[in-house]
Amino acid sequence: MKIWQTEFTLVDLLARGKNTMIEHLGIEFLEIGDDYLIARMPVDNRTRQPLGIMHGGGSCTLAETVGSTAANCCVDTSKFYCVGLDINTNHLRSVKEGYVIGTAKPFHLGRSTQVWGIEIVNEKKQLVSVNRLTMAVLEVR
């Protein structure tokens, strides 16, 4: 079942992230499915912590980016917009280099809230973190 209420392309998502943290961290959207969105983020000097592994906040940032972008594409953006209420991240594996890939899928798409699950894997498809993102759906005024 297709969940998107707003028509968008990967090029649109790239433009949406211009001059934001998304662009600064090198996050790129890779794939739009009927009920999922995939993005990746490099593990480099922008996203590592002092021990040389990806900062835990990097996982949260990728999860919130792909989840909140997907959430906003599930509403009529002329009437509604979505903002984060809560994010929960469980870190399962460290990453030193390469890319991490986040896939967002909805658990719940309601009128006032949405709940998203975002799995982040490394380039070997090993699970790096699991994330749950709750979004508020607000009216444009």
N, C-alpha and C positions, 0 to 999 in steps of 0.2 A: 504494500500500500504506500503510495506516494504521500509524504507528509508536508511538503513545501507549499506555503500559501503565497510566497513571493517568488517570482521568476528571477533567477540569478545564474551566473556563470563563474568559473574559476577566475576569469579576468575581473569580474565585478568584485569578488572577494579580495583580490589583490589590491584593487583601487580603494576599497573600504578601509584597508589597513594602512594606507599611506600616511606617513608622518605620525605614527602611533607606536606604542610598545611592540606591536606585531611586526612592523617593519624593522624596528631597532634590533629585535632579537632574531630576525631572519626567518620568521614563521611563514610557511607557504602552504596554501591549500592545494591538495593533490587530487581529490576525487569527491564527486557528489553522487551518492546513490539514492534510491527511492526513499530510504529511511535512515540514512547515515551521512556523515561528513567526515572526511579525513584530512588532516594537516600534519606537517612535520616541522621540526625545529632542530637546528644544528646544536651539537654539544661542542662549544668552543669557548673562547675567553669571555664571551658575553653571558654565558649560561652556566659556567663552572663555579664551584665554590673553592676556597683556598686549598682543600685536600686534592684538587684535580679531578673531582667527579662532578657530574651535573648537580647543581644546586636544587634542593627540594622545591624551592619556589619556582624553578623552571618547569617542573612537572605541573604545578598548579597553574602557572601562566599558560602553558600549552592547553591544558584541560579547559580552563576558563575561556580561552580564545576560541577553540573549536566548538565547545558546547554553547557558549553565548551567541556565537555567529549562527550556529544551526538554529538556536531558539528564535532568533530574530527573523530567520527565514521561514519560520512556521506560523507567523502571524501576518496579518494585513498591515504592513508598515505605514500605511496612510492613517491607520486608526490606533495601532498599538506598537509598543516597543518592550523589550525584555531586558532586565538587569539582574545581576547576580544577587541572591539572598544568602547562599551558603555553599561552601565547597568543602568536601572531605576527601583527603588523599591518603592512600596507603602506599608507601614506598616499598617496593619488593626487591629491586635489583639496581645496583649502581651502573652508571654509564660514564666512560671517560672520553669518548670521541665518537664521531660519526653523527648520525641523526637518530632522533626519537620520533615515533609516528603515533599520533593520537586519533582514535576513531570514536566519534560521538554518536550514540543512539539513544532515542528517548525511552524512558520508562513510563512517563506520564505527560500528556499534552493537554492541560486543562485551560479553563478560561482565565484563571487568575494566577496559576502557577504551572511551571513545567519542571520535570525532574529528568536529568540526563545522566547516563552512564558513559564514562570516557575511559577506555583502556589505552594505555601508552605502552608501546613495545619498542625494542631496539631493532637494528637492521637485520638481526637474526630471528626476528619475530618472537623474542623472549619477552615475557611480561615484565615491565619496569615499574608501573604503578597502576592502581585502579582508583578511579575518581568518581564521586557523585556530586553533581552540580544541581542546585535548586535555583530556579529563576522566577522572578516576579514578572507577571505580564501587566503592564501599565498602559493606561489610555493616553494617547497624544492629546494635549490640550492647547 
